[in-house]
Amino acid sequence: MSEKSAKARELRSETELRALATAGAAELSADASAQAVIGWVVANFATGAAAVACSMADAVLPALVAEQLPGVDVLFLDTGYHFPETYATRNEVAENLRVNVVDVLPLNTVAEQDSLLGKDLFARDPAQCCALRKVEPLSRSLQGYELWFTGVRRDEAPTRTNTPLVEWDEKNGLIKVNPVATWTYEELIRYSEEHLLPVNPLLGQGYPSIGCAPCTNKVAPGADPRSGRWAGTSKTECGLHV
């Protein structure tokens, strides 16, 4: 969203948005379809009020949302550490879907961060690196929206088993909607193939969960899909969804 459009639309109060989140959670059944969840957003929010966060592992979520909200802003957290395949997928999404891809950048480039905090912060303090290159940029970019869509699924990890379809995001102060929370990885891939959507080739190369290149390893068949993220450490989440 441009600064001009964000300022042109007055956001509803936190009280109003909290009430909407509660109403949405009550209105939608626990297994409501992604289309129904997105339809609820369309019925209750003005054009430009919502954004989609996308890691560019696949394009299912942007495609689903764009069916009912063409031209929606898709936020891509450009950490500076992504695989080349991830950047290529980002470009495919921008070129082929009816969305507006917005590159969300950290306050400092990788080189500037290395100069300020020492080289390869991700290896020494991955939590701080994620906070600087993912959490803070996303929080900053969400200002001006009333709601954001995520692609979080309940089958991804034990920490995500109870992911609701609609919730209040206390950290960022807006509504958080997870339309594909009930989907399995297999359903995601099947939908992508059936609709000929852009997909990150790393998904087919042993990377079912794709983050920054230095912190993402291949996953053994049958293992936790997110076990390749920050392998060898106790870290399981980047901080965006906790």
Secondary structure by P-SEA (a helix, b strand, c coil): ccaaaaaacccccaaaaaaaaaaaaaaccccccaaaaaaaaaaccccccbbbbbccccaaaaaaaaacccccbbbbbccccccaaaaaaaaaaaccccbbbbbbbccccaaaaaaacccccccccaaaaaaaccaaaaaaaaccccbbbbcccccccccccccccccccccccbbbbbccccccaaaaaaaaaaaccccccccccccccccccccbbbbccccccccccccccccccccccc
